[in-house]
Amino acid sequence: MTAYIKKEIKARQKAYTTGNMTKYRQLADKIITLIKKAKAEFYSSKVKSKRKHDAAKWHRTISQLAGFEGDNLNNNLISDSTPDTVEILQNIFTKPWSKLPETIIPSLEDVASSLRQENPPTPSIGQVKTALKQLNSKKATGSDGIPAWVLKRYWEELAPIVHDIICASIKECEYPTAYKHALVIPVPKVNPPRDIENDFRQISILPQMAKVLEKLQLKLNLPSSRINDNQHAFTSKRSTVSALTNISQNWFNVTDNTHSAKNGVHALFIDFRKAFDLVDHGILLRKLAEMNVTKALSFWLWTRSFLEDRRQQVKLAGTLSSVKPCPAGVPQGSVMSPALFNIHINDIENSISDGLSINICKYVNTRMTVHRTKWCHKVHPAICRRPLKHYKNGLIGTK
């Protein structure tokens, strides 16, 4: 509120008390315009300086000005008994694994015929330096206690040490045990969360060194991944935009009036429950060996080590839960996980008969199936005029 606006408000009040309604209305309209202009200038000055230099502060400032509250775990769900709360959350997050059958990890003999034995590729010191410089210094610190900003700031001094660690891991086909320990942060799905059983998702905070190692391994071993074209997530030059474009074009093609027979589209959306958490390690390793993704035995052994003996610990308000094993799944937050998950679901459409006119569009753990049918052959002519209504009533396909 500027001094000039305050002065105009006093003049407006004086006009009202003296009965000069014409002047009162003029001043009232003027004050409204002045206040709007002052607010716009205030908001602009708050965010303009941060927009180009600090995106995080810019978003935080916007949220504060808009009155949005950040995720707040200090609600009715989080009582004074924080140790009990983290144990409850740990049990909730690990509950799906208790119902899984014991997985059978393939042995070296099982996959030897599909893989070739050769010296594994290792990164150069220059590649390690680049990976360290590209770390996001604002990312959370993992269980090893080494913050990202230290690795990023002192990349020149630390690069030789990090290079030795990475090369040793790759040559020995062993993923460092310390990097398998994930700190799980419960993040509310809704704000405020009301149901502790269903309103939290887990995000794994992993060591920054693990991210550097995994990033370089993927670059060295999966340069030309054999992922099907219908997967639009975590693949080069693909995104939600390409997925929507693919779907829209498919719908247009099958409903185009220029076709000899007008077609209809049946769309089915599928979202797999806890898709990352329930990946079977044995099945994944078999697919990794059988798919033409990489034929290097060393990378297969390293990936097996990456999956085995993982463990997690829930962290909330500085309190840690007990440590529990992760017998299945790929950790959300890991650099390797998206690539491994794409390999795991790559053949999901193989069970569909070739004779069916079905197109599949995948985006991470969600897929859409599009089934084309000839309306005039499948639907009674009397209901062709209102197919959507009869489709909802289950009448599509009746004679």
N, C-alpha and C positions, 0 to 999 in steps of 0.2 A: 504494500500500500504506500504509494508515493505521497509526498506533501501536497502536490497539486491535486491529486484525487481527493484527499481529505478536505482541502479547501472547497472543492466543488460540491462535496457531500454536505458541508455546512451551508453553502449557498442554496442547495436544493431544499434542505430542511427549513431554512428561513423563508423560502418562497412558499412552502407548504403551510407554515404557521401564519403567514400574512394573507393567505388565500389567493395568491397569484398562481393559479393552476396551469396556465399556459407556460409560464417560465418553469414551473415545477416539472412538467412533462418533458420540456426541452432538456433540462439539466439531468433528469433521470435517464433519458436516452443517451446523453453524452457520457454520463458516468459508466453506464453499461459498456459502451464502446471503449472507454479508457481502461476499464478493468480487464476486458478481454485482451487488449493490446499489451497491458502490463504483464498479464499471465504468460502470454506467448513469448514476450521478451525474456521473462524470468526462466521459463523452461528451456528456451533456446540457449541462454547463457550457461545453464547448468550442464547441458549435454554436448554442446558444440565442441568444447575443448577436449573432451574425452573420446569423441567419436573416432578420430583418426589415430589416437595414440594409445588408448587403453580400452579395448572392446569389452573386457569384463566389467570395468567400472562404469562404462556407458550403459550396459544392460542393467547393472545393479541400480544405477541412478534412475533409469526409466521405471524400473519396478517400484522404487521408493516413491517417486513422484506420482505414479499411478495408484499407489496405495496397496500394491500387492505385497503379501507376506511371503517370505521364503519358507521352505520346508522346515517345520518346527517339530522336532521329536519330543519336546518337553510338554506333552499333553497328557490326557488322562491315561493313555496306554503306558506311559513311562512313569512309573511310580518311584518312590524312594528306593525300592529294592532293585536297583539297576543290575546287580549280578544275576538275580533271578530272571530279569527281562532278557538279558543277552543269551542266557541258556535256553529260554523259551524260543527266541528267534533262531538260535542255532538248530534246535530240534525241528522247527518248522522248515527251515531251509534244507535240512538233510533228510527229512521224512520221505520224500519220493524215492530215495535210494534204498530204503529199507524193504521196499516191495519188489525190487528188481531181482530177477534170477542171477545167479553167479555167472559172470561173464567168463568166456574161455579165450584167453589171449593166445593168438597163434604163435607157435614156436618158429624158430629160424628154419627148421626143416620144412615147415608147412608152406613157407613163402619163398624158399631159396630158388625154386625154378622160375619165379616171376621177376627176380631181381638180379642185378649184376654187381659183382664185387669190384670196386675201384676206389682209388684214393679220393676222399671227399674234398670238394672245393672249399677253400678257406678265404676269408675276406682279407683285403690288403689293409695296411695301416691307414691309408687314406680313406677307405670306406668306413672304418671304425670312427675316425675323426668326424666324418660327415654325419654319421648316425648320432654321435654325441652332441654335435652342434645343433641338430634338429630336434632334440628333446624339448618338450614343453616344461619349462621351469616351474609352472604353477600346478603341475600334477602332484597328487598326493604321494607321500613316501610309503614304500612297502615295508615288509617285515624285516628287511635287511638294514633298515635305518639310514640308507643313503639317499638323500633328497635329490631330485632331478636337477635342481639349480647348481649343485656342487659339480655334477658330471658335466653339465653344460658350460659352466663358467671356467672350469679347469680342464677342458677337453684336451688341450695340448699336452699337459703334464700326465694326465690319466690314460691317454690313448694307448701307450705301449702296454700298460698293465691290463687294460680291458681287452686289448688285442690278444694277449697271451691267454687270458681266461676263455675267450670265445674260441680260439683255435684249439685249445685243449679239450673243450667240450665237444667240438665237432669231430676231432680226430679220434677221441675215445668213445664217441657215440653215446655220451652220457649227458643228460640234462642235469645241471647242478641241483642238488637236493634242497639247498637253501632257497632256490627260486620257486620251488613247488609249494611253498607256504603262502597262502592267500589270506589277507585280512579282508573280511567281508563287511561291507558297510550297508546297513538296511536303509533303503531309500523309499519314502512313501510313494505309492501309486496315485493316491488322492490326498488332498490337503484340506482339512486335517484328517489323518488316518483314524478310523474308528474300529476296525477289526484287525487285530494283530495277526490273525491267521491268513488273511487274504490281501491286506492293504500295503504290504511291503514287498519290494523286490530286492534281490541281492546284487551288489556290484563288487567284484573282486579287485582289491587294491594289490597289485603285484609289484615286485622290485623293478626299478627303472632299468637296472642292468639286464633283467630278463627280457624287457622289451627291445633293447638294443640287440641282444643275441638272436631273438626270434625274428626280428625284422631282417637281419642279415642272412639268416638261414633261409627264409622265404625267398629273398632276392637271389640267392645262389642256387636254390634247388627247384623253385617253381616259377621259372621265367615265362613259361608258356603252358599255363594250366589248361587241362583238358576238360574244363567245366562246360556243360551244355549251354547253348546260346539262350535258353529260356530262363536262366538265372540272372537276375538284374541287381543283385546285392553283392558287394565286396568283390566286384570284378571290374577290370579296366574299362573305362568309358561307358559304364552302365550306372543307372540310378533309378529313382522313382519315376523320373521323366521318361526314360526309355521304356520302363515297364508300362506306364500309362499309354505311351505312344503305340506300343505293340498291341495292347488290348484294344485300343480304339480302332486301330487299323484292321485288326481281325474282325471286330464287330461290323465295321463298314463293309469289309469284303463279303461277309456271309449274309448281309442283309441288303446288299446292293440290288436295286430293282432291275438292273440290266441282266441279272442272271436268268437262266432259262426257267428256273423255279425259285420263287422267293423263299429264302431261308429264314429261320428264326434262331435265336441264341439262348441257350441255357447256361447261366453262369453260376458257379459254385465256388465260394470262398472258404478256404480251410486255414485255420491257425493252429499249429501244433502246440500242445500244452508243454511248457518247460522244455522246449526243444533243445536248447544248448545243454541243459542239466541232465538230460536223459540219453545222451549219445552213448551207445554201447562201444566200449573201447575195442573189443574183439572184432566186431563187425567193421568198425572204422579202419582198423589196421589191415584187415583182409582187403577192403576196398582200395586202400592206399597202395597195396602191393599189386592188385589186379588191374587197377586203372592205369592208363598210360599217362600218369601225372609225373612221376619220377621213377626211374628204374634203379636208382642207386640204393644199394643195400644199406650203406652207412646212414642215409637220411631216414630210412625206415626204422632202423635200430634207434636212432636219435629220437624220432617221434614216439616210439614205444616207450622210451625212457621219459619223455615229456609227459606222457599220459599216466604212467604208473606212479603209485604211492603219493599222489597229491593229497593235501590236507588243507583245511580251512579253519578259521577262527573269526567269530563275529566280534566286531569292535563297535561300541556305542558309548558315547560320552566319556571316553578314556578308559572304559572297562572292557576287559577281554573275556570271552567265553572259553570253555574248554576246547581243545583241538579235536577235530573229527576228520576221519578219512573221506576222500571223495572217490568212490569206486566207479563212478561213471561221469559222463559229461565232459565238456570242455569249458574252462573258466571264462566267464564274461569279463572282459577287460584285458584279455591276453591278445597279443598280436597274431599268434598262431590260430586262435580259435575260429575266426571267420572262415579262413581257408580250409581248415579241417572240417568244419560244418558243411561247407559247400560240397566237399568230397563225399561226405556221409550221405547227403540227400540227392546227389547228382543223378542216381539211377531210379529215383522214385517213380518216374513215369514208365519204367520198363514193364510194369505189370499190366499196363493198359493195352488192350488188343489193338493190333495195327489196323483192323477193319473199322474201328470207331473214328469218327471225325471229331477228335478231341485235341484241343491245343492247351498247353499248360504254360502259365507264366508264373515264375517263382521270384519271390523277394524275401530273402533270408528264410525264416521259418513259416512264411505265409505263402500259400500258392492259390492260384485261381485256375479252375478248369472251365473251358468253354466248349460246350457240346453243340454241334450244329445239327438241326433237324429240318426236314422239308415239311413245312406247315401243311401244305395242301394234301400231302400224303398221310401225315400223322394225325391231323386234327379233323374232326367232322366239319364239313363246310359251314354248317349252321353256326358254329362258334368261332369261326375264323375271324369274324369282325371284331371280337373282343377277346383276343387270346390271353391277355394279361389277367383278366378277371377269372377265366376258367383255369388258367395255370395255377392261380392261388387256391382254387377250389379242388385241385387235383384231377382235373378233367382232361388235361393235355394227353393226347395219345389215344383217346377213346374213339371208337368207330361208330 
